[in-house]
């Protein structure tokens, strides 16, 4: 009978400890808004870099820069029109921003 009482007390203690920790296991993730900024295509095959003032305006509005990744690689031949023109690679990056969504009052 004592063994059953000890096992029951241990199980009850474990259940109470798990119940006390429920907030740690079931936390809700903060909802985020995501904004993507891509280079603008001005004509077919020609792109324009994202303006630094646009990026700064997003930062001033509370957007956090998460990632910058190359979006377009453009290989162009530059220089004089000789038989061997050097090829220059131009990269146009895309920018990824996030911020916490404003929660409506409950």
N, CA, C and O of each residue as an XYZ file, in Angstrom:
424
protein
N       0.827     -1.193      0.000
C       0.000      0.000      0.000
C       0.872      1.257      0.000
O       0.530      2.264     -0.621
N       2.011      1.180      0.712
C       2.901      2.333      0.765
C       3.493      2.624     -0.616
O       3.660      3.785     -0.990
N       3.811      1.555     -1.378
C       4.380      1.750     -2.714
C       3.385      2.461     -3.627
O       3.765      3.345     -4.395
N       2.145      2.084     -3.546
C       1.109      2.709     -4.373
C       0.975      4.183     -4.000
O       0.826      5.032     -4.878
N       1.026      4.490     -2.708
C       0.916      5.878     -2.263
C       2.114      6.698     -2.723
O       1.952      7.852     -3.119
N       3.315      6.125     -2.679
C       4.520      6.835     -3.120
C       4.458      7.085     -4.627
O       4.748      8.190     -5.085
N       4.080      6.061     -5.399
C       3.976      6.215     -6.853
C       2.905      7.239     -7.193
O       3.102      8.068     -8.082
N       1.780      7.192     -6.500
C       0.712      8.166     -6.744
C       1.184      9.579     -6.438
O       0.889     10.499     -7.200
N       1.909      9.774     -5.343
C       2.423     11.111     -4.992
C       3.429     11.603     -6.019
O       3.429     12.783     -6.370
N       4.288     10.710     -6.506
C       5.258     11.098     -7.534
C       4.556     11.475     -8.841
O       4.915     12.468     -9.474
N       3.571     10.698     -9.241
C       2.817     11.026    -10.450
C       2.061     12.342    -10.311
O       2.028     13.150    -11.239
N       1.454     12.549     -9.143
C       0.729     13.792     -8.905
C       1.679     14.987     -8.929
O       1.355     16.034     -9.489
N       2.853     14.826     -8.319
C       3.855     15.900     -8.343
C       4.305     16.187     -9.776
O       4.453     17.347    -10.159
N       4.522     15.143    -10.564
C       4.920     15.336    -11.962
C       3.853     16.044    -12.770
O       4.159     16.925    -13.574
N       2.613     15.667    -12.564
C       1.511     16.317    -13.283
C       1.412     17.780    -12.888
O       1.213     18.642    -13.744
N       1.550     18.069    -11.596
C       1.484     19.465    -11.145
C       2.642     20.286    -11.695
O       2.456     21.442    -12.075
N       3.837     19.699    -11.742
C       4.979     20.423    -12.308
C       4.784     20.684    -13.800
O       5.098     21.775    -14.276
N       4.280     19.721    -14.530
C       4.020     19.929    -15.955
C       2.933     20.989    -16.167
O       3.035     21.814    -17.076
N       1.903     20.962    -15.333
C       0.842     21.957    -15.449
C       1.378     23.352    -15.151
O       0.944     24.320    -15.776
N       2.313     23.477    -14.211
C       2.889     24.775    -13.860
C       3.765     25.313    -14.996
O       3.943     26.526    -15.110
N       4.310     24.442    -15.828
C       5.201     24.848    -16.916
C       4.482     24.993    -18.250
O       5.144     25.171    -19.272
N       3.159     24.924    -18.283
C       2.435     24.902    -19.546
C       2.689     26.127    -20.407
O       2.640     26.022    -21.632
N       2.961     27.289    -19.812
C       3.216     28.497    -20.591
C       4.507     28.421    -21.378
O       4.631     29.057    -22.424
N       5.462     27.660    -20.897
C       6.733     27.538    -21.607
C       6.620     26.651    -22.835
O       7.319     26.872    -23.824
N       5.760     25.660    -22.786
C       5.668     24.720    -23.892
C       4.711     25.177    -24.979
O       4.858     24.770    -26.131
N       3.753     25.997    -24.650
C       2.720     26.380    -25.608
C       2.710     27.880    -25.863
O       1.642     28.482    -25.972
N       3.883     28.487    -25.960
C       3.955     29.921    -26.224
C       3.549     30.192    -27.664
O       3.934     29.462    -28.578
N       2.788     31.223    -27.853
C       2.394     31.604    -29.207
C       3.511     32.429    -29.835
O       4.098     33.297    -29.190
N       3.789     32.149    -31.082
C       4.804     32.904    -31.797
C       4.255     34.285    -32.143
O       3.071     34.442    -32.442
N       5.127     35.266    -32.098
C       4.709     36.621    -32.443
C       4.421     36.682    -33.940
O       5.249     36.247    -34.740
N       3.277     37.207    -34.329
C       2.964     37.311    -35.754
C       3.769     38.444    -36.396
O       3.820     39.561    -35.880
N       4.379     38.137    -37.506
C       5.203     39.119    -38.197
C       4.588     39.492    -39.535
O       3.939     38.680    -40.194
N       4.812     40.742    -39.918
C       4.540     41.190    -41.277
C       5.850     41.082    -42.038
O       6.918     41.294    -41.465
N       5.780     40.758    -43.309
C       6.976     40.618    -44.131
C       6.837     41.534    -45.340
O       5.774     41.611    -45.956
N       7.919     42.225    -45.669
C       7.931     43.094    -46.854
C       9.147     42.710    -47.686
O      10.256     42.584    -47.167
N       8.925     42.526    -48.985
C       9.980     42.170    -49.921
C      10.192     43.336    -50.879
O       9.232     43.878    -51.427
N      11.445     43.719    -51.079
C      11.772     44.822    -51.986
C      12.703     44.276    -53.062
O      13.826     43.858    -52.778
N      12.218     44.286    -54.305
C      12.981     43.758    -55.429
C      13.444     44.899    -56.328
O      12.834     45.968    -56.332
N      14.533     44.682    -57.100
C      14.931     45.697    -58.079
C      13.850     45.819    -59.150
O      13.150     44.859    -59.471
N      13.741     47.019    -59.683
C      12.691     47.297    -60.670
C      13.227     47.046    -62.073
O      14.335     47.464    -62.409
N      12.427     46.356    -62.892
C      12.806     46.129    -64.280
C      12.316     47.318    -65.098
O      11.110     47.511    -65.249
N      13.247     48.119    -65.630
C      12.878     49.333    -66.353
C      12.574     49.044    -67.821
O      11.748     49.724    -68.430
N      13.226     48.055    -68.380
C      12.927     47.580    -69.730
C      13.320     46.102    -69.758
O      13.999     45.637    -68.843
N      12.919     45.369    -70.763
C      13.240     43.940    -70.765
C      14.745     43.674    -70.631
O      15.539     44.077    -71.481
N      15.111     42.999    -69.561
C      16.516     42.663    -69.328
C      17.332     43.762    -68.686
O      18.527     43.571    -68.458
N      16.742     44.902    -68.384
C      17.453     46.021    -67.740
C      16.804     46.296    -66.390
O      15.583     46.418    -66.295
N      17.611     46.392    -65.362
C      17.098     46.571    -64.008
C      17.662     47.829    -63.380
O      18.693     48.351    -63.803
N      16.962     48.304    -62.360
C      17.387     49.484    -61.611
C      17.544     49.072    -60.145
O      16.659     48.431    -59.577
N      18.679     49.444    -59.538
C      18.930     49.118    -58.138
C      17.867     49.768    -57.253
O      17.294     50.797    -57.609
N      17.613     49.158    -56.103
C      16.691     49.732    -55.128
C      17.362     50.968    -54.527
O      18.530     50.929    -54.139
N      16.616     52.045    -54.459
C      17.154     53.301    -53.952
C      17.399     53.203    -52.442
O      16.568     52.675    -51.704
N      18.538     53.712    -51.998
C      18.892     53.682    -50.574
C      17.903     54.488    -49.736
O      17.682     54.163    -48.569
N      17.304     55.530    -50.308
C      16.316     56.322    -49.558
C      15.052     55.510    -49.277
O      14.422     55.682    -48.234
N      14.680     54.620    -50.212
C      13.527     53.744    -49.971
C      13.804     52.781    -48.824
O      12.934     52.530    -47.991
N      15.015     52.244    -48.786
C      15.385     51.329    -47.710
C      15.428     52.049    -46.367
O      15.008     51.499    -45.349
N      15.932     53.270    -46.368
C      15.986     54.046    -45.127
C      14.583     54.413    -44.653
O      14.324     54.445    -43.449
N      13.685     54.687    -45.581
C      12.304     55.001    -45.202
C      11.633     53.796    -44.551
O      10.866     53.950    -43.601
N      11.917     52.606    -45.056
C      11.368     51.395    -44.436
C      11.937     51.209    -43.028
O      11.209     50.840    -42.106
N      13.218     51.460    -42.866
C      13.833     51.342    -41.541
C      13.239     52.355    -40.575
O      13.033     52.046    -39.401
N      12.964     53.548    -41.052
C      12.360     54.575    -40.191
C      10.929     54.215    -39.796
O      10.444     54.655    -38.754
N      10.249     53.414    -40.628
C       8.887     52.983    -40.325
C       8.838     51.776    -39.392
O       7.754     51.290    -39.068
N      10.002     51.288    -38.959
C      10.039     50.178    -38.013
C      10.275     48.818    -38.633
O      10.147     47.803    -37.947
N      10.614     48.766    -39.906
C      10.902     47.495    -40.547
C      12.346     47.097    -40.249
O      13.254     47.925    -40.317
N      12.548     45.827    -39.920
C      13.878     45.293    -39.611
C      14.386     44.521    -40.823
O      13.694     43.648    -41.348
N      15.604     44.852    -41.265
C      16.209     44.157    -42.397
C      16.625     42.758    -41.946
O      17.420     42.609    -41.018
N      16.083     41.740    -42.607
C      16.361     40.361    -42.230
C      17.411     39.745    -43.138
O      18.312     39.046    -42.675
N      17.288     40.009    -44.442
C      18.193     39.354    -45.377
C      18.339     40.183    -46.645
O      17.427     40.899    -47.057
N      19.511     40.061    -47.244
C      19.773     40.637    -48.564
C      20.319     39.500    -49.404
O      21.281     38.840    -49.011
N      19.718     39.268    -50.546
C      20.159     38.175    -51.400
C      20.214     38.637    -52.848
O      19.398     39.463    -53.258
N      21.149     38.129    -53.627
C      21.184     38.494    -55.043
C      19.921     38.022    -55.741
O      19.522     36.865    -55.608
N      19.303     38.910    -56.474
C      18.049     38.582    -57.155
C      18.291     38.381    -58.648
O      17.746     37.458    -59.254
N      19.107     39.246    -59.232
C      19.392     39.161    -60.662
C      20.898     39.260    -60.848
O      21.546     40.172    -60.333
N      21.443     38.306    -61.593
C      22.827     38.395    -62.050
C      22.787     38.766    -63.520
O      22.116     38.107    -64.313
N      23.500     39.816    -63.883
C      23.477     40.271    -65.267
C      24.917     40.363    -65.759
O      25.701     41.164    -65.250
N      25.261     39.550    -66.741
C      26.599     39.577    -67.323
C      26.573     40.503    -68.529
O      25.781     40.324    -69.455
N      27.454     41.495    -68.500
C      27.514     42.459    -69.599
C      28.943     42.558    -70.106
O      29.900     42.520    -69.332
N      29.066     42.684    -71.412
C      30.385     42.940    -71.988
C      30.615     44.435    -71.969
O      29.767     45.212    -72.408
N      31.757     44.830    -71.465
C      32.082     46.259    -71.362
C      33.378     46.542    -72.097
O      34.147     45.640    -72.429
N      33.590     47.819    -72.338
C      34.849     48.232    -72.936
C      34.728     48.468    -74.426
O      33.632     48.507    -74.985
N      35.891     48.625    -75.061
C      35.946     48.905    -76.504
C      35.455     47.686    -77.284
O      35.515     46.554    -76.805
N      34.977     47.944    -78.479
C      34.437     46.874    -79.322
C      35.579     46.155    -80.031
O      35.719     46.243    -81.250
N      36.371     45.461    -79.275
C      37.454     44.659    -79.857
C      37.009     43.200    -79.843
O      35.888     42.883    -79.444
N      37.887     42.338    -80.274
C      37.545     40.917    -80.335
C      37.322     40.345    -78.933
O      36.459     39.486    -78.747
N      38.085     40.809    -77.955
C      37.971     40.296    -76.592
C      37.479     41.399    -75.666
O      38.272     42.213    -75.194
N      36.174     41.430    -75.403
C      35.620     42.416    -74.481
C      35.475     41.762    -73.111
O      34.982     40.637    -73.023
N      35.888     42.428    -72.050
C      35.749     41.836    -70.714
C      34.276     41.779    -70.297
O      33.495     42.680    -70.602
N      33.921     40.718    -69.605
C      32.560     40.523    -69.127
C      32.505     40.960    -67.659
O      33.303     40.521    -66.831
N      31.562     41.818    -67.368
C      31.366     42.317    -66.011
C      30.028     41.778    -65.512
O      29.015     41.845    -66.208
N      30.045     41.243    -64.294
C      28.809     40.740    -63.694
C      28.232     41.793    -62.761
O      28.897     42.247    -61.829
N      27.006     42.170    -63.018
C      26.285     43.137    -62.189
C      25.245     42.377    -61.381
O      24.505     41.562    -61.934
N      25.181     42.633    -60.085
C      24.215     41.971    -59.215
C      23.197     42.987    -58.719
O      23.553     44.087    -58.297
N      21.941     42.606    -58.775
C      20.849     43.438    -58.270
C      20.228     42.703    -57.076
O      19.549     41.694    -57.267
N      20.449     43.188    -55.856
C      19.961     42.461    -54.677
C      18.487     42.724    -54.383
O      17.923     43.753    -54.756
N      17.889     41.748    -53.699
C      16.533     41.874    -53.166
C      16.661     41.979    -51.647
O      17.559     41.379    -51.055
N      15.769     42.735    -51.020
C      15.817     42.998    -49.582
C      14.560     42.444    -48.924
O      13.454     42.586    -49.446
N      14.747     41.816    -47.779
C      13.647     41.201    -47.042
C      13.561     41.843    -45.661
O      14.544     41.873    -44.921
N      12.385     42.355    -45.322
C      12.159     43.045    -44.058
C      11.057     42.340    -43.270
O      10.222     41.638    -43.841
N      11.069     42.538    -41.948
C       9.974     42.043    -41.104
C       9.749     43.030    -39.966
O      10.632     43.814    -39.618
N       8.542     42.975    -39.393
C       8.225     43.704    -38.166
C       7.048     43.006    -37.498
O       6.279     42.297    -38.146
N       6.925     43.215    -36.217
C       5.839     42.586    -35.452
C       4.533     43.287    -35.798
O       4.456     44.516    -35.817
N       3.509     42.487    -36.071
C       2.197     43.057    -36.359
C       1.642     43.716    -35.106
O       1.829     43.224    -33.993
N       0.966     44.820    -35.301
C       0.304     45.489    -34.181
C      -0.927     44.672    -33.805
O      -1.764     44.365    -34.654
N      -1.027     44.326    -32.525
C      -2.155     43.540    -32.048
C      -3.319     44.457    -31.708
O      -3.116     45.473    -31.043
N      -4.522     44.134    -32.140
C      -5.677     44.955    -31.764
C      -5.955     44.783    -30.263
O      -5.747     43.697    -29.722
N      -6.415     45.820    -29.597
C      -6.693     45.703    -28.167
C      -7.804     44.698    -27.917
O      -8.764     44.595    -28.680
N      -7.645     43.954    -26.816
C      -8.644     42.921    -26.483
C      -9.699     43.444    -25.542
O     -10.610     42.707    -25.164
